[in-house]
Amino acid sequence: MAANTQFSITNRWTMQFDYNFDLDEKVVTNAGVSITRDLHCWEANLLWSPLGYRPGYYFRVGLKSPQLRDVQVKRDRQRGFAR
């Protein structure tokens, strides 16, 4: 079973929650929180997964322009997940 919800805190802040539960094993298989902040022509993203197959965090601040998406600062601490 999987559930997710996304909502806007303000017009510049959005949050998303993801939750996966294995009904056969009766265990949580994955959970995560994603927070996004619109910074005009920049964007900040924080993804945090406390458990599951890729626990850790990923933080990125970068330009929103498709031509300049490579202009960014990233930091992550995740295991078992290749990007």
C-alpha positions, 0 to 999 in steps of 0.5 A: 500500500502506498500513500502520498500527499502534497500541499502548499504551505505558502505560495513559495513553500510546498511539502510532500509526504510519501509512505509505503507499507507492506501489507503481507509483512506488516512493516513500513518499507519506505517513508519520506518528506520533500520540501521545496522553496521557490527562490524566484529564479532559484529553487531549493529542495530537501528530500529526507527519507528516515528509513527504507531502501534509501535512507538519508537526505538530499539537498539542492539549490539551483537555477530553475531555468532548463538551460542552466540546471547545471548551476547548482549546489548539492549535498546528499547522504544516502545509501543504496541509491544511485542517481 
